[in-house]
Amino acid sequence: MTANVIDRPVASSPRSTGFRAVVRRVRGDRAAVASAVAIVLFAVVAVGAPLVAGLSGQDPYTYHLGTLNGFGAPKGTGGGISGTHWFGVEPLTGRDLFAIVTYGARTSLGIGLAATVMSIAIGVLVGVTTGFFGGWYDRGMSRVIDVMFGFPSLVFMIALTAIVPGGFPKPVLVVLVIGFFGWPSVARVIRGQTLSLRQRNFVVASTAMGGGSWHVIVRQLLPNLAATISVYATISIPSMIGAEAALSFLSVGVTPPTPSWGRTIGDAVGWVQTDPMYLVFPGAALFVITLAFNLLGDALRDALDPRRADSARPGRAASSKPGGARAAASKEAGR
């Protein structure tokens, strides 16, 4: 029985890390709720891109040259917006912009999520092992992380995507490149958290009772790192989506005619003075999804912060006594 108690992962603050408590705090943040709704909508659009684009009766690959004037610009106002083309059409090709943005959500979100999973997996593995084992392994990997922080990753990404044979799937290559260069920051954060948890009583006790290294890592450390990993993953997704957009903007990301927000924005830059509407919709989609993930990540960080729950307890205790509510309000006003 004693072994079972010691072996149980101990959270830093059960009240603050309980799932229901976290959900309740996030639901109390209107910006977080709106961000979650936006993310779900974008995810639905990405998964059901053929069905969503089909609502307008268009696809992102068909040329509609009849919608263009003699200079390759869309006819009419708003970039060729009409009942047939809800967001207008692409200059030079006449492809439907609504379908491009819809299918682009699948490309950008898919690459961003896959690259985040890869970087988080590598970063957590390196961070928790270096923090737990220490010694020469920790010192060596710390130097590797320092080198990667100082490495011109964008230049290397551009060079690598340019020299890889054309037969290799570009979306997979972009995921591998972005994910590989995204793990050092994760590893550094997780290593610091692991160094702190390694000194906790439940880890020391489990080790003293004969628990193996990987048993301690899997059963003790990772459950207590789950909150940090979740928050960091949520905050990392926008940077991964932005990295994919940057590569596509520089014409080294996914290749045409595969729809991508970054490549569409890159193509739109040359038409800003002639047809600025071509930039509005893909730019707005990229802005909204990155903002939503950032706001949701901030809300999760606040909801999972043990200090927030601890600081809230005195206020509740004070409010249960005569005059306690007024004292708690005065304390909050004085902050």
C-alpha positions in Angstrom: 0.0 0.0 0.0 2.9 2.3 0.8 4.5 1.6 -2.5 1.3 2.5 -4.3 1.0 5.8 -2.6 4.6 6.7 -3.3 4.3 5.5 -6.9 1.3 7.7 -7.6 2.3 10.9 -9.6 1.8 13.9 -7.4 0.7 17.2 -9.0 2.0 20.5 -7.7 -1.5 21.6 -7.0 -4.5 19.2 -7.6 -7.0 22.0 -7.4 -5.2 23.9 -10.1 -4.5 21.0 -12.5 -7.8 19.2 -12.2 -9.4 18.8 -15.6 -12.7 20.3 -14.5 -11.1 23.2 -12.8 -9.0 24.0 -15.9 -12.0 23.8 -18.1 -14.0 26.1 -15.8 -11.2 28.7 -15.8 -10.8 28.6 -19.6 -14.6 28.9 -20.0 -14.5 32.0 -17.9 -12.2 33.7 -20.4 -14.3 34.9 -23.3 -11.3 35.4 -25.5 -10.2 31.8 -24.9 -13.7 30.5 -25.7 -13.9 32.5 -28.9 -10.4 31.2 -29.8 -11.4 27.6 -29.2 -14.5 28.1 -31.4 -12.4 29.6 -34.2 -9.9 26.7 -34.0 -12.7 24.2 -34.1 -14.2 25.9 -37.1 -10.9 26.0 -39.0 -10.3 22.3 -38.1 -13.8 21.4 -39.5 -13.0 23.4 -42.7 -9.7 21.7 -43.1 -11.0 18.2 -42.6 -14.1 18.8 -44.8 -12.4 21.1 -47.4 -13.9 19.3 -50.4 -17.4 19.6 -48.9 -17.0 23.2 -47.8 -15.5 24.3 -51.1 -18.2 22.4 -52.9 -20.8 24.7 -51.3 -19.8 27.3 -53.9 -19.6 24.7 -56.6 -15.8 25.4 -57.2 -12.5 23.7 -56.6 -9.0 25.2 -56.3 -7.6 23.7 -59.5 -9.9 24.8 -62.3 -8.9 27.8 -64.3 -11.6 30.4 -65.0 -9.9 32.6 -67.6 -13.1 34.2 -68.5 -13.1 36.0 -65.1 -9.9 37.9 -66.0 -9.3 41.0 -68.1 -6.6 41.4 -70.7 -4.0 42.1 -68.1 -4.6 39.0 -66.0 -6.5 40.9 -63.2 -9.9 39.8 -62.1 -12.9 41.6 -63.6 -15.2 43.5 -61.5 -14.8 44.9 -58.0 -13.4 43.1 -54.9 -11.1 40.9 -56.9 -13.9 39.3 -58.9 -16.3 38.6 -56.0 -19.6 37.3 -57.2 -22.3 34.7 -56.5 -20.1 32.1 -58.1 -16.7 33.1 -56.6 -17.4 34.2 -53.0 -13.8 35.4 -52.3 -13.0 36.4 -55.9 -10.5 34.7 -58.1 -6.8 34.4 -58.4 -5.0 36.7 -60.8 -3.5 35.2 -64.0 -5.3 31.8 -63.5 -8.8 32.7 -62.4 -8.9 29.9 -59.8 -11.5 30.3 -57.1 -10.0 32.0 -54.1 -12.6 30.6 -51.6 -11.6 27.1 -52.6 -7.9 28.0 -52.4 -8.3 29.4 -48.9 -10.4 26.4 -47.8 -8.0 23.8 -49.1 -5.1 25.9 -47.8 -6.4 25.4 -44.3 -5.9 21.7 -44.7 -2.3 22.3 -45.9 -1.3 24.9 -43.3 -3.0 23.4 -40.3 -1.9 19.9 -41.2 1.8 20.9 -41.6 1.6 23.0 -38.5 0.1 20.3 -36.3 2.4 17.6 -37.6 5.5 19.7 -37.1 4.4 20.6 -33.6 3.9 16.9 -32.7 7.4 16.1 -34.0 9.1 19.0 -32.2 7.3 18.4 -29.0 8.1 14.6 -29.0 11.8 15.2 -29.6 12.0 18.1 -27.2 10.2 16.3 -24.4 12.4 13.2 -24.9 15.6 15.2 -24.9 14.5 17.6 -22.1 13.3 15.0 -19.6 16.2 12.6 -20.1 18.9 15.4 -19.9 17.2 16.8 -16.8 16.9 13.4 -15.1 20.1 11.7 -16.0 22.4 14.8 -16.0 26.2 14.2 -16.2 28.0 14.1 -19.5 24.8 13.5 -21.4 23.2 16.6 -20.1 26.3 18.7 -20.8 26.7 17.4 -24.3 23.0 17.9 -25.3 23.0 21.3 -23.7 25.9 22.3 -26.1 23.9 20.9 -29.0 20.9 22.9 -28.1 23.0 26.1 -27.8 24.5 25.4 -31.3 21.0 24.9 -32.7 19.8 28.1 -31.2 22.6 30.0 -32.9 22.1 28.2 -36.2 20.5 30.1 -39.1 17.6 27.7 -39.3 15.7 29.6 -42.0 18.7 29.6 -44.3 19.2 25.9 -43.8 15.5 25.2 -44.4 15.6 27.1 -47.7 18.8 25.3 -48.8 17.5 21.9 -47.8 14.1 22.2 -49.4 15.9 23.4 -52.6 18.3 20.5 -52.9 16.0 17.6 -52.0 15.0 15.6 -55.1 11.7 16.7 -56.6 10.1 13.2 -56.1 10.2 13.6 -52.3 6.8 14.9 -51.0 7.2 18.5 -50.3 4.6 18.6 -47.4 6.5 15.8 -45.6 9.8 17.6 -46.2 8.4 20.8 -44.8 7.1 19.0 -41.7 10.5 17.3 -41.1 12.5 20.5 -41.5 10.2 22.7 -39.4 9.7 20.0 -36.7 13.5 19.3 -36.4 14.4 22.9 -35.8 11.5 23.5 -33.4 12.5 21.0 -30.6 15.5 22.9 -28.9 13.3 25.5 -27.1 10.9 22.7 -25.9 13.8 20.7 -24.6 15.2 23.6 -22.7 11.9 24.3 -20.9 11.2 20.6 -20.1 14.8 20.2 -18.8 14.3 23.0 -16.4 11.0 21.6 -15.1 12.6 18.1 -14.8 15.5 19.4 -12.8 13.0 20.9 -10.3 10.8 17.7 -10.2 13.8 15.5 -9.7 14.3 16.9 -6.2 10.7 16.3 -5.2 9.9 13.7 -2.5 7.8 11.4 -4.6 10.6 11.1 -7.2 13.3 10.5 -4.6 11.1 8.0 -2.8 10.3 6.1 -5.9 14.0 5.9 -6.9 15.0 4.8 -3.4 12.4 2.0 -3.5 14.0 0.6 -6.6 12.0 2.2 -9.3 13.9 2.1 -12.7 14.9 5.3 -14.5 12.3 4.9 -17.2 9.6 3.9 -14.7 10.3 7.1 -12.8 10.3 9.2 -16.0 7.0 7.6 -17.4 5.1 7.3 -14.1 6.4 10.3 -12.1 7.9 13.0 -14.3 5.8 13.0 -17.5 2.4 13.2 -15.7 3.6 16.2 -13.8 5.0 17.7 -17.0 1.7 17.3 -18.9 0.5 20.8 -18.1 3.7 22.4 -19.3 3.8 20.2 -22.5 0.1 21.0 -23.3 0.6 24.8 -22.9 3.9 24.8 -24.9 2.3 22.7 -27.7 -0.6 25.1 -28.0 1.7 28.1 -28.2 4.0 26.3 -30.6 1.4 25.6 -33.3 1.1 29.2 -34.5 4.9 29.5 -35.0 4.9 26.2 -37.0 2.1 27.5 -39.1 3.9 30.7 -39.6 7.1 28.9 -40.5 5.3 26.9 -43.2 3.7 30.1 -44.5 7.2 31.8 -44.6 8.7 28.9 -46.6 5.8 28.9 -49.0 6.0 32.7 -49.2 9.6 32.2 -50.3 8.6 29.6 -52.9 10.5 26.8 -51.1 7.5 25.3 -49.3 4.7 23.3 -50.9 4.7 23.4 -54.7 1.9 24.7 -56.9 -0.9 24.0 -57.5 -1.2 22.7 -53.9 -3.2 25.4 -52.1 -1.3 27.0 -49.2 -2.0 30.3 -47.3 1.7 31.3 -47.3 2.2 30.7 -51.1 -1.1 32.5 -51.8 0.0 35.5 -49.7 3.4 35.4 -51.5 1.7 35.5 -54.9 -0.7 38.3 -53.7 2.2 40.6 -52.8 2.8 41.4 -56.4 -0.8 42.3 -56.9 -1.4 44.5 -53.9 -1.4 47.8 -55.8 -3.5 46.3 -58.6 -5.9 44.0 -56.6 -5.4 44.2 -52.8 -8.4 41.9 -52.2 -6.3 39.0 -53.3 -4.3 39.4 -50.1 -7.2 40.0 -47.7 -8.8 36.5 -47.3 -5.7 34.3 -47.0 -4.0 36.9 -44.8 -7.0 37.2 -42.5 -7.2 33.4 -42.2 -3.6 33.1 -41.2 -4.0 36.0 -38.8 -7.1 34.6 -37.1 -5.8 31.1 -36.6 -2.4 32.2 -35.2 -4.1 34.7 -32.9 -6.6 32.0 -31.7 -3.9 29.5 -30.8 -1.9 32.2 -29.0 -4.9 33.4 -27.0 -5.9 29.8 -26.1 -2.4 29.0 -25.1 -2.2 32.0 -22.8 -5.5 31.0 -21.2 -4.3 27.4 -20.7 -1.1 28.7 -19.1 -3.1 30.9 -16.7 -5.6 28.1 -15.9 -2.8 25.6 -15.2 -0.7 27.9 -13.1 -0.8 26.6 -9.5 -0.1 30.1 -8.1 -3.4 31.3 -9.5 -5.4 28.7 -7.6 -3.4 29.2 -4.4 -3.9 33.0 -4.6 -7.6 32.5 -5.1 -8.1 30.4 -1.9 -7.6 33.2 0.7 -10.3 35.3 -1.1 -12.8 32.4 -0.9 -11.9 31.8 2.7 -12.3 35.4 3.5 -15.6 35.7 1.8 -17.0 32.9 4.0 -16.5 34.9 7.1 -18.4 38.0 8.2 -17.0 41.0 6.3 -14.8 38.6 4.4 -16.2 39.5 1.0 -15.5 43.1 1.5 -12.0 42.5 2.7 -11.3 40.2 -0.3 -12.7 42.9 -2.7 -10.5 45.6 -1.0 -7.5 43.4 -1.4 -8.2 42.8 -5.0 -8.7 46.5 -5.6 -5.4 47.3 -4.0 -3.5 45.1 -6.3 
